[in-house]
Amino acid sequence: MTDTPIDSKRIASAARCFDAGGRLQRWPSKRAEQLLVLWVVWSYLPDDQQLSEPEVSSMLRDWHDYEDYALLRRELCDLGMMRRTPNGRVYRKVSQDMPAEAMALAERVRSGGER
C-alpha cells in the first residue's frame, strides 16, 4: 500500500451512496467516488472461486438497489478487479490489495454508515 493521504470528504460523499445495510443506492457522478464504490463491491466478491455470469449478476443485484448490475460487472472487469473468460462464462475476482481510501470506505459501509 502507498502512503497516499485519505480524503475523508471523498469517503463521506461515497458513503452516502450506500444505505445503512451496506446496499448501494446510487451510482456516484464523480469518477474518484465510483472507483471507491467499486472497491467496496469488489470486497464482497468471494476469493478464489469461479463464478458464472448469472451468479455474478445475482450477487451484484443483491448488493444494490438502482438496477444496473451490468454496469458494475463491466466496470469490475474493465478495471481488472475481476477477470472473465473470452466467452464470458466464467468470472473470477482478481486478488489484490485495496487502496487505503477504499478500505476506509468499506469499513464505514460495513459499520452502518456514519462514524
Secondary structure, 3 states (H helix, E strand, C coil): CCCCCCCHHHHHHHHCCECCCCCECCCCCCHHHHHHHHHHHHHHCCCCCCEEHHHHHHHHHHCECCCCHHHHHHHHHHCCCEEECCCCCEEEECCCCCCHHHHHHHHHHHCCCCC
